[in-house]
Amino acid sequence: MDKAFPILANPPIVVAICQIKFPVGSIPLDGFMKFDAQIKRRYPIRVDNINAEIGVPNEIKLGENPFTGTSRARINAHDYRTKEQDLKFHLSEDSIIVSDEQPYTSWNNFKEKILFVLNTYSELLEGKNIERVSIRFINRFIFDTFDDPSDYFNILISTSEGHDFDYDVVKYGFRLAMAIPDSDISSIVNHNLESSPSQKYIYTLDIDVLDHTQLVFNKDTIEAQLDNLNSILTGIFFNNVTDKTTELCN
């Protein structure tokens, strides 16, 4: 049975990201254009990324001289965005990445944004192999003082007893890579602290959970996989922060 965690009234998540990765070239990019009008009901802005290769002669004369070359250009990705630019997704031949910078309200709300994109393209994606599914939450905290990091976080870096830093620390960071037992799931957790000109301390807790299980795309399977990743990510978050920090989010 999953452990119950508190629901935060003011979640510290500033960016929520989901990536679905496919084998390169398994879905021709122009196939997605069939659903362009449907997608634009929610993401009215589309930006096409163009990759261009230019060939020039083997010998180029010095000075200002005309020359003849060749170019090969093609669209290799599409970026869709809302008018406010705070909700977007990146579409390429090997991945779909949903990035949400709107105020985070709940997991179900963010999951709905992911499923809207996947369900719209389900006709193309159904039966395709998936190499990786990942969920990433970037959490940001702002503290007036930060004299004792253990007041706020359970996972820390520190000096040995009797060996303090010679000077005030204004910025630091560390990274953890973890393997989830009995699964193909891993997690990368980044802690970063920096001071701001306003003398406040900005702490970023960046948690990425990745499932490398090889699957075939199916809407129900993907949703269950997303729910599982969110459950793991939530557990990692609450394992990293103290009760004092969670109180600041309420």
C-alpha positions as a printed Julia matrix, in Angstrom:
250×3 Matrix{Float64}:
  0.0    0.0     0.0
  1.37   3.44   -0.96
  2.38   5.72    1.88
  0.1    8.74    2.31
  1.79  12.13    2.04
  0.37  15.52    3.01
 -1.24  17.67    0.32
  0.47  21.05    0.16
 -1.71  24.13   -0.19
  1.07  25.98   -2.02
  3.25  23.44   -3.84
  6.79  24.77   -4.48
  6.86  23.34   -8.03
  7.8   26.06  -10.54
  8.25  23.76  -13.56
  6.72  20.32  -14.19
  8.07  18.28  -17.12
  7.15  14.95  -18.69
  9.1   13.22  -21.45
  8.06  10.2   -23.52
 10.99   8.86  -25.56
 10.67   6.64  -28.64
 13.28   4.99  -30.88
 14.64   7.56  -33.36
 12.6    7.72  -36.56
  9.82   5.42  -35.37
  7.23   8.15  -36.02
  7.63  10.37  -39.11
  7.3   13.97  -37.94
  4.96  14.99  -40.76
  2.46  12.4   -39.53
  1.72  14.6   -36.51
  0.53  17.42  -38.76
 -2.75  15.56  -39.28
 -3.68  16.64  -35.74
 -2.35  20.21  -35.94
 -5.78  21.91  -35.84
 -6.87  19.8   -32.88
 -3.69  20.62  -30.92
 -3.97  24.33  -31.68
 -7.25  24.56  -29.77
 -5.12  24.48  -26.62
 -1.68  25.38  -28.03
 -2.34  28.09  -30.64
  1.33  28.92  -31.32
  3.51  26.53  -33.32
  7.19  27.13  -34.0
  8.94  24.85  -36.5
 12.6   24.03  -35.85
 14.57  23.79  -39.07
 17.82  21.88  -39.44
 19.93  23.02  -42.38
 23.16  21.65  -43.82
 25.12  23.79  -46.27
 27.73  22.36  -48.62
 30.46  24.63  -49.99
 33.16  24.02  -52.61
 36.34  22.3   -51.49
 38.37  25.33  -52.54
 37.4   28.88  -51.65
 39.39  31.79  -53.04
 40.58  34.51  -50.73
 38.83  37.83  -50.95
 35.27  38.57  -51.99
 34.18  36.05  -54.62
 30.88  34.42  -55.58
 30.54  30.67  -55.11
 27.9   28.01  -55.61
 26.86  25.69  -52.79
 24.09  23.31  -51.86
 21.73  23.29  -48.9
 19.64  20.58  -47.3
 16.96  21.85  -44.93
 14.2   20.02  -43.14
 11.94  20.48  -40.14
 13.23  18.31  -37.28
 10.9   19.42  -34.46
  7.8   21.43  -33.6
  7.26  23.52  -30.49
  3.66  24.23  -29.48
  2.85  26.94  -26.9
 -0.04  28.71  -25.27
 -0.38  32.47  -25.84
  1.02  33.07  -22.34
  4.03  30.81  -23.17
  3.66  29.09  -19.77
  2.52  25.71  -21.13
  4.31  24.11  -24.06
  5.39  20.85  -25.58
  8.22  19.81  -27.86
  7.57  17.28  -30.6
 10.36  15.48  -32.47
 10.85  12.14  -34.2
 11.99  10.5   -30.96
 10.24  12.3   -28.11
  7.31  14.28  -26.77
  8.16  16.7   -23.94
  5.43  18.54  -22.04
  6.66  21.51  -19.97
  4.29  23.28  -17.58
  5.17  26.59  -15.87
  1.61  27.41  -14.87
  0.88  27.48  -11.11
  0.97  23.84  -10.01
 -2.32  22.81   -8.41
 -2.33  19.0    -8.37
 -0.89  15.89   -9.97
 -4.21  15.13  -11.7
 -4.2   18.59  -13.28
 -0.69  18.16  -14.67
 -1.41  14.58  -15.77
 -4.45  15.79  -17.71
 -2.18  18.14  -19.69
  0.12  15.23  -20.54
 -2.74  12.92  -21.5
 -4.35  15.58  -23.69
 -1.26  15.53  -25.93
 -0.84  11.74  -25.86
 -4.54  11.05  -26.47
 -4.6   13.49  -29.38
 -1.76  11.56  -31.04
 -2.85   8.1   -29.84
 -3.74   7.0   -33.38
 -0.07   7.48  -34.35
  1.46   6.28  -31.08
 -0.61   3.14  -30.41
  1.6    0.08  -30.67
  4.86   2.03  -30.92
  7.79   1.07  -28.68
  8.65   3.37  -25.79
 12.24   3.59  -24.57
 11.72   5.83  -21.54
  9.11   7.77  -19.6
 10.17  10.44  -17.12
  8.64  12.99  -14.76
 10.63  15.95  -13.46
  9.58  18.56  -10.89
 11.67  21.65  -10.23
 10.86  22.95   -6.75
 11.94  26.38   -5.54
 12.04  27.71   -1.99
 12.92  31.24   -0.85
 14.28  31.67    2.68
 15.0   34.88    4.56
 17.74  33.14    6.54
 19.55  29.87    5.99
 21.87  29.52    8.97
 21.12  25.84    9.56
 20.26  23.79    6.42
 19.14  20.86    8.58
 16.15  22.96    9.65
 14.81  22.64    6.11
 16.36  19.59    4.43
 17.13  16.03    5.48
 19.72  15.38    2.76
 22.74  17.66    3.26
 26.42  18.23    2.66
 28.49  19.34    5.61
 31.99  19.74    7.04
 33.36  17.36    9.63
 33.09  18.33   13.28
 35.34  21.24   14.2
 36.04  22.22   10.59
 33.83  25.11    9.57
 34.05  27.0     6.29
 36.49  29.89    6.4
 34.02  32.24    4.71
 30.28  32.61    4.28
 28.88  30.16    1.73
 26.72  32.01   -0.83
 26.22  29.19   -3.32
 26.52  25.42   -3.35
 25.02  22.36   -4.95
 25.18  18.59   -5.02
 23.65  15.79   -7.07
 22.38  12.34   -6.17
 21.71   9.48   -8.58
 19.59   6.64   -7.22
 18.3    3.3    -8.47
 14.81   2.21   -7.4
 14.99  -1.44   -6.21
 13.41  -4.21   -8.28
 12.68  -1.95  -11.25
 14.19  -0.21  -14.25
 13.52   3.16  -12.61
 16.2    5.64  -11.6
 16.16   9.11  -10.11
 18.42  12.15  -10.28
 18.09  14.7    -7.48
 19.82  18.08   -7.6
 20.11  20.43   -4.61
 21.23  24.01   -5.29
 21.44  27.05   -3.04
 22.26  30.62   -4.06
 21.81  34.01   -2.48
 20.03  36.82   -4.32
 20.68  40.59   -4.44
 17.74  40.99   -2.04
 19.73  38.94    0.5
 17.21  36.12    0.36
 18.29  32.53   -0.2
 16.93  30.66   -3.22
 16.95  26.88   -2.85
 16.16  24.64   -5.83
 15.25  20.99   -5.35
 15.17  19.4    -8.81
 13.85  15.81   -8.9
 13.83  13.7   -12.07
 12.43  10.14  -12.08
 13.01   8.0   -15.17
 11.46   4.66  -16.11
 13.59   2.74  -18.63
 11.14  -0.15  -18.93
 10.66  -1.1   -22.59
  6.94  -0.85  -23.3
  4.5   -0.69  -26.18
  2.37   2.47  -26.16
 -1.08   2.01  -24.71
 -3.1    4.81  -23.1
 -3.98   2.86  -19.95
 -0.44   1.53  -19.52
  1.07   5.0   -19.9
 -1.3    6.52  -17.36
 -0.46   3.82  -14.81
  3.24   4.37  -15.49
  2.89   8.12  -14.96
  1.02   7.58  -11.67
  3.77   5.26  -10.46
  6.53   7.76  -11.32
  4.65  10.53   -9.53
  4.29   8.34   -6.44
  8.06   7.68   -6.39
  8.88  11.33   -7.01
  6.54  12.45   -4.21
  8.22  10.04   -1.8
 11.66  11.37   -2.74
 10.49  14.96   -2.23
  9.15  14.37    1.28
 12.22  12.32    2.18
 14.4   15.33    1.28
 12.5   18.06    3.13
 11.75  18.56    6.84
  8.39  19.24    8.45
  9.41  22.87    8.78
  9.75  23.15    5.01
  6.38  21.51    4.33
  4.79  23.96    6.79
  6.11  26.82    4.68
  4.14  25.37    1.74
  0.81  25.62    3.58
